[in-house]
Amino acid sequence: MLNPGPVTLTDTVRQAMAGPDLCHREPAFSKLMSNVRESLVQVYSENATDYTAALLTGSGTSAVEAMVDSLVPKDRPALVCSNGVYGERIAQMLQMHGKTPLHLPGKWTCDLDLSLIDATLASVSDISYVIAVHHETTTGRLNDLEALAKVCIAHKKPMLVDAVSSFGGTALPLQEWNIAACAATANKCLHGVPGIAFVLLQQELLHNHESYATSLYLDLVTNHDAQENGYPAFTPAIQSLYALRQSLEELSEQGGWEARHHRYMELSSRLVHFISELGCNPLLQDGSSSILTSFELPTGISFDELYDRLREQNFVIYAGQKQLLDRIFRISVMGDLTDRDVEQFQASIASILS
Ligand SMILES: *Cc1c(COP(=O)(O)O)cnc(C)c1O
């Protein structure tokens, strides 16, 4: 699986899904849930005392939507800085929930425009949050949140972050960057299976915080309060939670996010070098994450043809979205990929493109 989630699983994570039948009102479930919530906060251990996790049953989008809908007030603008599909989607969510997004849509192949963000924060009063995507999976850009955080901190604005495709695979110092909350999912850099998504949020946000949620199911505050009291508000994806517990244990045994980040860097630099030599240039000149890389399709082969031929050899690659649909293919190194997998993929794509 070279798509950005769902990922290639370890056998042990796959087997974990076949755990015992369990009702979510049993003490054993309560233990499982607390264990996972605690481990999620511990992925970035510097966050441990200041953040708390709320689980949701849904894909990554449910966590992003729960985060922005529950935390963003209706009557104050929220500044959405986008440079891809996922950032644009956040502006759309806020719109649909009757909030007041102030959207600065950027070019997909460019960095976030920090001077424009700075000027906007200086001229528009009462902005509640600055909202951005950490790893914009549309292109594979790792947005420079450290630089964005400096601008936001200077204007005393907290950030809300879509970390769906970066959480567990790269640095994310929430406290230092004044991130009020971030949303992520089990089945990307954490190497779990789809079904459970989550939001990490600052503990202090929950003290006397009225929820601004316009959705009952996606209300972070109700979900969090119920979980804090021991049981989830709604029936969760129990088998996915079994798998997530296992994948978090494996992440920790393998050396945590730092080790995973190094592994991703090693694999992606190998692939970028190899695929560039085959005549497919990376879409981004700089700012690329080590998690996913977009390559320009070479002339003479369509995405569908490349996809089909690789699929015959058991490799799944990922298409571009919208205006990049016919222009690029994407390769992600998330998941349990061995050196041998990567060597075989290189041999396959080399023979197809030659
Ligand atoms: C994958 C992804 C999402 C959510 O996708 P789902 O299909 O809902 O899991 C959101 N944001 C980013 C940056 C992503 O990569």
The ligand as an ORCA input file, in Angstrom:
! r2SCAN-3c Opt
* xyz 0 1
  C      -6.594     11.607      4.939
  C      -6.739     13.033      5.350
  C      -7.916     13.540      5.931
  C      -9.139     12.737      6.229
  O      -9.464     11.775      5.358
  P     -10.495     10.599      5.723
  O     -10.702      9.976      4.394
  O     -11.697     11.220      6.284
  O      -9.812      9.712      6.720
  C      -7.926     14.855      6.360
  N      -6.856     15.637      6.217
  C      -5.715     15.190      5.679
  C      -4.548     16.115      5.602
  C      -5.619     13.879      5.214
  O      -4.481     13.430      4.674
*
